[in-house]
């Protein structure tokens, strides 16, 4: 089973920034809708940002609008989530997901912890 490879994350103080990366050598990510999700302790996993395969349109959860940016680097076959002005409520495990727009088949990353201290 293909799994996307995530990097980045860690511990940061309130107001700080982090960048998450998601990549793989097995599929071409610009052919996939890409999304970032997060799951806080005791809560369900929710989508926070996505970028479409067709025209790179982006969409964000209201709580992260203006602070987080999803982007692609097609040359590196990598999708990023730039997170600025981080707040303790952003503390969660973050996951990337690739979805085939033709088949709806999905691949997930392994998850990475982001902790924001107050």
N, C-alpha and C positions, 0 to 999 in steps of 0.2 A: 504494500500500500504506500503510495507516494505521500510523503509528508514534507510540507514546506519548512524551511529552516529560518528560524527567527534569531535575531540578535538585538542587542541594545537593552534598555530597561535598567533597573537598579533602584537605588535609593537617592532621593533628591529632596531638597528643602522646598517649602512652599514658595511659589513664584519662580522656581527653577524650570529648566528645560531638559528634555530627553528626546532622542530620536530612535525609533524602532525600525528595524529592517526585516524584510521578508524576501527570501529568494529560494531558488531551486535550480538544479542543472537538468531537470527531467522534462519540464514543459516550458513553453514560452509564455510568460505571464501576461504579455500585452494582448494575448488572445482571450484572456479571461477577465471577467468582472472580479475585482479585488476588493476585499473588505477587511476592516479591522473591527474586532469585537473586544469586549472586556467583561470580566466576571469578578465582581467584588465578593468578599467572604459572605456566604449565606444567601447570595442572590443569584438570579439567573444570568446567563450570558446574554449580552445585548449588543447590537450593532452600534458603532459610533462613527464610522466613516466608510465611504466606499467610492470607488472610481470605476467607471464603466469601460468595457473593452472597445466600444464602438468609437467614442469621441472623447474619452477621458473626462467626461462630466463627473463632477464630484458632489457628494451629499454628506451631510453631517448631522449627528444628533444635536439637538438644541443645546445641550449642556456643554458641548465642546466647540460650538461654532465660534469662530474668531480666535480660538486658541490652538486648535489642532489643524494640521494640514496633511492630507494624503497626496502622494505623488508617485510617479513612476520614473525609473531610469531604465529605458529600454535597452540601452547598450550593456547595462549590468544585469538585466533581467531581475530587477529588484524593485520592490515597492516599499515606500517609507511612510512612517507616521511621525511627523514632527509635532512635538507636544510642548507648548510654551505656557507660561504662567500656570504651572501645575498646582493643584490644590489637594488637600488631604482626601477629598471625595473622589479624586481620580485614582486612588489606590486600588489596584485590582491586578488580576492576571490578564494580560492582553494576548489576543490570538489574531493571526491573519488567516484569511480564507480566500481561496481561488474558486470561482464558479464558472464552469463552461457554459457560455450563453446558449449553446445549441442543445446540450444534453442535460443541463442543470447538475451535472456531476460536480462534487465538491472535494476539495483538498484543504486540510487544515495544517497550520503550524503547531509547534509543540507547546506554545504558550511561553510568556515571559513575565516575570513579576515586576510591577512598577509600584514603588512605595513612596509616598510623599509625606514627609514629616512636617509637623506644624511648629 
